[in-house]
Amino acid sequence: MTTERSNQAQRKNVQRWIGLGAAAMMALAVAGCRQDMHNEPKFVPQRGTTFFADHRSARPQVAGTVARGQLDEDTYFYTGTVIGANGYREERDALPFPVTMTVLERGQERYNIYCTPCHSRVGNGLGAIVQRGYKTAANLNDDVHRAQPLSHYFYVMTHGFGAMPDYSAQITPADRWAIAAYIRALQLSQHANQADVPAGTTVSSLKSVAEAKGLPASFAEPWELPTTAISALPPVASEGTPSMAPAGAASPRIQIPHEAMPKGSATSKTSKPATPAGMAN
């Protein structure tokens, strides 16, 4: 009799523990089925909401907000123009940073990649695709382009002009300035004379150098220049190019910092205010 009562008590204890365990499992299951994380308040992009009075889920940026790395505080570095005394934007014959050999080498590398297909390695406008039928490119070595301020090249690379597309997506602002510096050095090299050679330096003709290296005689022949330069054609403003100065505006006198120009360049030039109608490609 005692043994039977003991067995019954044990069975009740087991059932009690099973019941408690089942209740605990049910409590955990109920807690796990809550939809707080699924139905949490949130805004789906481009979807309206009744939470804000304007019914827009995307909130407008606070006035004056600038994304990290996009302040562009140095306007000349990013635009190649400055506000002149007449209130219009003007180009300048100076770089926003000192010219070093590293800058020129970088400019040469970028020029050879992006500019030579049209302008050629020496900048005479007879690049490979021009020789294959594309519109004649600008001869960067003619008097018109040699007189252009440095920031003019930056501006054209940024916005494009005529048949030339813009390269703002392919070339960073710093590289555009480096290319502009190299173009000036290239122009100097194509118009060098005996007086530009440092004293004591041996000068050899290109023909004698070619013969010494076993190159063909044609290597030393003059470069063929375009018969019709782009600068001689009527200027055509590209669509969307902003006007920066009125026709007939006075030409400002621009002083060029020595450190902003390659060795051997002039210290001042006269340049017309930037205007699409007057820009040469």
Residue pairs with C-beta under 8 A, 6 or more apart in sequence:
41 51
43 49
43 51
43 57
43 58
44 57
45 57
45 58
46 57
46 58
47 57
48 55
48 56
48 57
49 55
49 56
49 57
51 57
52 59
72 78
74 96
75 81
75 82
76 82
76 92
76 96
76 151
77 96
77 97
77 173
77 177
78 173
79 89
79 155
79 158
80 91
80 92
80 151
80 152
80 154
80 155
80 158
81 89
81 90
81 91
81 92
81 151
81 155
81 244
81 274
82 89
82 90
82 92
83 89
83 90
84 90
84 245
84 252
84 273
85 252
86 245
86 249
86 250
86 273
88 244
88 245
88 246
88 249
88 273
89 244
89 245
89 273
89 274
90 244
90 245
90 252
90 271
90 273
90 274
91 149
91 151
91 152
91 155
91 271
91 273
91 274
92 149
92 150
92 151
92 254
92 271
93 149
93 150
93 151
93 254
93 256
93 261
93 269
93 271
94 149
94 150
94 151
94 254
94 256
94 257
94 260
94 261
95 150
95 177
95 180
95 181
95 260
95 261
96 177
97 103
97 177
98 259
98 260
99 181
99 259
99 260
99 261
99 262
103 177
103 178
103 181
104 178
104 181
104 182
104 185
104 262
106 175
106 178
107 175
107 177
107 178
107 179
107 180
107 181
107 182
107 183
107 185
108 182
110 171
110 175
110 178
110 179
110 182
111 179
111 182
111 183
111 186
112 121
114 167
114 170
114 171
114 179
115 123
115 179
116 127
116 128
117 127
117 128
117 129
118 125
118 127
118 129
118 130
118 134
118 137
118 164
119 125
119 127
119 137
119 138
119 140
120 126
120 127
120 128
120 130
122 141
122 186
122 190
122 223
123 139
123 140
123 141
123 183
123 186
123 187
123 190
124 139
124 140
124 141
124 190
124 223
124 224
124 225
124 226
125 136
125 137
125 138
125 139
125 140
125 225
125 226
125 229
125 230
126 136
126 137
126 223
126 224
126 225
126 226
127 137
130 136
130 137
130 226
134 163
135 163
135 230
136 226
136 228
136 229
136 230
137 163
137 164
137 226
137 230
137 281
138 145
138 164
138 229
138 230
138 231
138 280
138 281
139 145
139 225
139 226
139 229
139 230
139 231
140 146
140 183
140 186
140 187
141 186
141 187
141 190
141 191
142 229
142 231
144 229
144 231
144 280
145 187
145 231
145 280
146 187
146 191
147 269
147 270
147 271
148 271
148 280
149 254
149 269
149 271
150 177
150 180
150 181
150 184
150 260
150 261
151 180
152 271
152 274
152 279
153 176
153 179
153 180
153 183
154 173
154 176
154 177
154 180
155 274
155 279
156 164
156 279
156 281
157 166
157 167
157 168
157 171
157 176
157 179
157 180
158 166
158 167
158 168
158 173
158 176
159 166
159 168
159 238
159 241
160 166
160 167
160 238
160 241
161 237
161 238
161 241
161 276
161 279
161 281
162 230
162 235
162 236
162 238
162 281
163 230
163 281
164 281
167 176
168 176
171 179
181 262
184 261
184 262
184 265
185 262
188 196
188 262
188 264
188 265
194 203
196 264
197 203
205 220
206 219
206 220
207 217
207 220
209 220
210 216
210 217
210 219
210 220
211 217
230 280
230 281
231 280
231 281
235 276
235 277
235 278
235 279
235 280
237 276
237 277
238 276
241 276
242 276
243 275
243 276
243 277
244 273
244 274
244 275
244 276
245 272
245 273
245 274
245 275
246 275
247 275
247 277
247 278
249 272
249 273
249 275
251 270
251 271
251 272
251 273
252 270
252 271
252 273
253 268
253 270
254 268
254 269
254 270
254 271
255 267
255 268
256 265
256 266
256 267
256 268
256 269
258 267
261 267
272 278
